[in-house]
């Protein structure tokens, strides 16, 4: 059956029907993933690839996940503890550590600390390791920065590859 989808995809690509060819590619990948069994089809890299970028066919999904990662990471830093303000050696820097609250007045996007942490997070992603070492309080936070940096790199890569596929096919 996967061979049939590949032939249909090649036929539609040959006739410049790239959207339909992409649909057949997704169906082929789904067929291959579903052949793994009930449990292992969800515990494979192909399943994650589907969730994150629709098998490379969508540029909006990686962009969505990238925005979610960039907006949630400053909240994680504020809840795990972060040095905000001047550099750590100066007396005016203070530890910012939020507690969970369901109050609408405590919504993070309304606080200036969130936007300070957001700007600091962007400097973390710029591979400013000196800034990371001086602002983090716990050792596990360095691991979180590394994981976030890797996730952002993967999402940007998937976004660029999907855009490349779109522009190479002249489907814009």
N, C-alpha and C positions, 0 to 999 in steps of 0.2 A: 504494500500500500504506500509506503514511503517513496518507493521508486516512481509510482504514479504521480504523487505530488511533485517530485522533482521534475518529471517530464512536463507536467502542467506549468510549473514555474518557468521552465526553460522556454516553453511555447509562449507564455505571456510576456516574458522578457524580450524574446525575439520580436514580438509584435508591439513593443514599447508600452505595454500595459503594466507599468511597474507597481501600482497599488495592488492589483489582483495577484501579481507574482509574489509580492510580499505577503499577502494573505495565505497563499499556498505554502510559502516558506514557514510561516508560523504554524500552519496545520501540520506540516511535516515534522517540525520540532516537537509539537505537542504529541504526535503519534509516537515518536521515538521516546519521549519522556514517559508517556503512559505505559509503554511496554516494559518498564522496569518493575512493575508491581505496585500494589496499593500503598505501601509505606515508603519504599525507596524512591518512588517518583516525586515525593515531596522533600526528600532529604538528599537532593543532588544539586549540583551547580547549575544544571539546566533550569531547574525550577526557580532558583534565585535570579538567573539571567532573564527569565520570563517576567518575574515580578518587577525587576528593576528597569528593564528596557524593552520588553516585548520582543525578545530575541534580536535586539538591535534594530528593530523596525521603527521605534518611537524615539524621538528626541525630547518629547515633553516629559516622559516618565523620569529619565535621569535628572532633568532639570528640576522636577518636582522634589525628588529625593535629595538633591543637592540643597535646595532651599530649606527643606525640613531639617537637614543636618546642620546647616549654618544658623538656623533660628533656635534649635534646641540645645546646641552645645553651650552657648553662654548661660542658659538656665542651669545646665549641669554644673558649670563652673561656680555659679553663685550658690548653689545648694551644697556643693562639696567644700567650699571655702576658697577664697581667692583674695590676693592682695590687690586692692584697687587704689588709685591715687598716685602719688609720687613713687619713685623707686623704693625698693624694700629697705635700703640703708637710711633713708630720710625719715625723720620722726613723724611726718604727717600721714604716712601710708597706714592704712588700717585693714584688718581682715574683714572681709565681707562674707558672711555665711547666713543664708536665708533659711527659714523653716517653712515647711509646707503649710499652705493656708488656702481655704476655699473662698475667701472673701474677694469680691470683685475689685475692691480697692487695692488689693495686693497683687493684681495681675502684673506680671513681669514687664510686659511691653510698655507699661506706663511709668516705670521707674527709670531714673537716670543711670542707676547702677547697671541695669541690663544693657543699655546702649554703650556704657563704658566697657563692659565685659564683651559685648559684640565686637567693638573695635579692637580690643585686645585679642579676641579670638581670630580675627582676620590677620593680625600680626603673627599669631601662632602658625597659621596656615601658610604664611610667607616664609616659613622655615627660620623664624627668628628664635633660635634655641636659647639664646641668652635671656630673652624676655620670658621664655617659658620657665627657666630655672629660677628666675627672681620672683615670679608671681605665684607659683604653685606652692602649696603648703605640704601636701602629702606625696609620697612616692608613686602611688597608684594613679595620680592625676597625670603624670608623665606618660603612662601607658595609655590613658584616655586620649591625650593629645595625639599620640602616635596613631592610634586607631582612627581617630577623626581625620587626620591628615591622609591616611591611606584610603578611607572611604571617599573623601572629597576628590582625591586623585582618580579613583575608579569612576566616580560619577561624572567628572569632567571628561574623562576619556570616552565613556560610553556616549555622552552627549555629543562630543565632537565626531565620533565615528558615525553616529546616526545622522548628523547633519551632513557629513561627507557623503554618505550613501544617498541622501536626498538630493544633494546638488550634483552628484555624479550621474544620477539617473535623470536629471533635469525635470524633477517632479515638483518644482516650486511654482 
